[in-house]
Amino acid sequence: MSKHKIYTMSFASVYPNYVNKAERKGRTKIEVDEIITWLTGYSQEELEAILEKQTNFETFFAEAPQMNPSRDLIKGVVCGVRVENIEEPTMREIRYLDKLIDELAKGKKMEKILRK
């Protein structure tokens, strides 16, 4: 079985879509970055370096310093699939991020998005 093409795409190629989705709904790049750093444990500086290096999605998640243990609280549907039912670990992490960005764009408060 071959890997999904998202694994080899650079995180930097998709990142502007996350920011644009948020900004179209009145949210900010700062909030997008906060979600990413909360989920992965990367610092803002590390995130910027990843974007500059064109790190792919698979490496981005494999090398994340500390995946947030509260991410298991992320539930719901993304792209027609329940995130909590995705068995492949990297794809589940990608969909967790997608779900968090969706919640941001839908106007949820950051405390709720970050499961505080």
C-alpha positions, 0 to 999 in steps of 0.5 A, spaced: 500 500 500 502 506 498 502 512 502 497 518 501 500 524 497 499 528 503 505 525 507 510 527 502 507 534 501 511 540 504 508 542 510 509 549 508 505 548 501 499 547 506 500 552 511 498 558 507 491 554 506 490 554 514 492 561 515 487 563 509 481 559 512 482 562 518 483 569 516 477 569 511 473 568 518 476 573 522 481 569 525 489 570 525 495 567 523 497 568 530 492 563 532 493 558 527 500 558 529 498 557 537 494 551 535 500 548 531 505 549 537 499 546 542 498 540 538 505 539 536 510 542 541 514 546 536 516 553 538 514 558 534 522 559 532 522 551 530 515 552 526 518 558 522 524 553 521 520 547 518 516 552 514 523 555 511 526 548 510 519 545 506 519 539 511 514 534 509 508 532 513 510 525 515 517 528 518 513 534 521 509 530 525 514 524 526 519 529 529 514 533 533 517 535 540 511 533 544 504 531 541 499 534 546 496 528 550 489 532 550 489 531 542 485 525 544 479 529 546 479 532 539 473 529 536 468 530 530 468 529 522 473 532 517 473 530 510 467 525 511 471 521 516 471 521 524 478 523 526 477 519 532 476 513 528 482 514 523 487 508 525 493 510 521 497 515 526 500 520 522 494 521 518 490 521 524 495 527 527 494 531 520 486 530 521 487 533 528 490 539 525 485 540 520 479 539 525 482 544 530 483 549 524 476 548 522 474 549 529 478 556 529 474 558 522 467 556 525 469 561 531 470 557 537 474 560 542 481 558 543 480 555 550 475 550 547 479 549 541 485 547 545 481 543 550 483 547 556 
